[in-house]
Amino acid sequence: MAYTKIEQYDEDITQQLAANYKNILNLIEEDTSREGLEKTPERVAKSMQFLTQGYQVDPAAILNSAKFKEEYQQIVLVKDIELYSLCEHHLLPFYGKAHVAYIPNGYITGLSKVARVVEAYSRRLQVQERLTVQIRDCIQNTLNPLGVAVVIEASHMCMQIRGVQKLNSVTTTSAFTGAFLKDIKTREEFMHLIGISVH
């Protein structure tokens, strides 16, 4: 059976992006006619559309697509959610994992939907601080839980391969609402569950 690769991209956007990337390559004095670079502008154009596809996704709609009544009122945690995003300052990747928890207040959502919300906001030009808050606010505003907790641990290539060049640096951000914000024991339980020590 033959292998068929199916990709869907906006052809007009692809061509416009490709023209700009070709110009960039020319500006750094590369030969865009050589074999290795001949199709690079188009490949990068498609790559950029893939990496920023989150702009076309409504994260609240994701949660609402699997919203169920449930009386459970303890921590629901989805941890170690892989994330890949682009730093809006240098258009270089940052990558890591998100830990997302909420305490239901009459409604729960499908577990995979939590990961999809992380993906929807990650696939945009981002800063880690805003990404953390966007995930928190989406869950709080859509499910109206008793509290939301989000912690992201990520490595930023803008720090690793340029600038300060600190290969092993990891940035941690957190955002809380409700019970996680007001109740120290609840917040400590969450931090314990994701494996972060609280001193």
C-alpha positions, 0 to 999 in steps of 0.5 A, a space after each residue: 500500500 502506498 504512503 500518502 501524506 495529507 497536509 492541509 494549509 492555506 495556500 495563499 498564506 503558505 505562498 506569502 510566508 514562503 516568499 518572506 522566508 526566502 527573502 530572509 535567507 537571501 538577506 543572510 547571504 544564503 543561496 536559495 537556489 541550491 538543492 538543500 534550500 530550494 524548498 525550505 521557504 515553503 517547508 518553514 511556511 507550513 511549519 509556522 502555520 502548524 506551530 501557531 494553529 492555536 489561534 484557530 482553536 477556541 479553548 473554552 469550546 474544547 471544555 464545553 464539548 465534554 462538560 458533565 454534571 458530577 458531585 465530586 469535589 476533590 482535586 482533579 489533576 492532569 500532570 506532566 502535559 507536554 507542551 511546545 510553544 514559540 517565544 514571542 520575543 525571538 520566535 524560538 521554541 520553549 518546551 516542557 510540561 504543564 500540571 493542571 488541577 481543578 476542584 469541581 463545583 458541580 461540573 467536570 470535563 474530559 481529562 483529555 480536554 485539559 491537555 487540549 486546552 494546554 495545547 491550544 494556548 501553547 500553539 501561539 506566540 507566547 510568554 510562559 507567564 501569560 500561557 500559565 494564566 490563560 490556561 488557569 482563566 479558561 478553566 475557571 471561567 468555563 467550568 466555574 470550579 472551586 479552584 484552579 491550579 496551573 504550574 508550568 516548567 519549561 526550558 527556553 531555547 532563547 536562553 539556551 542557544 543564544 544570549 546567556 546560553 544557560 543550557 540547564 536552566 528551567 523556568 517555573 511559573 504558577 497561577 492559582 484561583 479559589 481554594 488553591 489560592 486561599 487554602 495553604 493545605 490545598 495548595 500544598 497537596 497540589 504541589 505534593 502531587 506534582 512532586 514539587 517541595 514546598 518549604 
